[in-house]
């Protein structure tokens, strides 16, 4: 999918521009790792931030580390990190609570807790 642009009116900051940019914008998500301490209490930390593009592919980066991963979907990015890190990884859509009451945690089915 390509974005061919939009013809603007006299005001370059009109609603058409904002609507066009919103239609092209990737949707952010977090990849959150779950680990367990010696006390068996779950702890979570963000291990990557992703951008899900409207065209399908996704990109994941990690703050403070030279990591960049390209995957077919956010779910496949969670699967990849769970496999590499050998931990449970949740896919979290930060805007899910604003959109609806949908379940916004997706447990990686391939992960086994040891």
C-alpha positions, 0 to 999 in steps of 0.5 A: 500500500502506498500513500499517494498524498492528499490535495490540501486547501489554502491552509496547509495545517487543515484537517485533511493533512491531519487525517492523511497523516493519521491514516499513514501512521504506524501503531505503537506497541510494547513488548513486555518480558515477564520473569520470576524472582526467587520469591516466585513473584512475577516482574515485568519490563519493557524489552522493546518498542514496535511500530505496526505499519498499516501495510503489514510489516512491523519494526522493533527497537530497544532503548539503549541497545543496538537492536532492530528487528523486522517481522511480519506482525507484532505477534511474530515479533513477540514470538521472536523475542520470547524465543531469543530471550527464553522468557514470556513476552506480552504484546501490549497496545498502549492505546487499547484501553482507550479504544475498548475494553479488549484484552490487550495482553497476548501471551506468547503461546510458544513460551514455557515457564521454567 
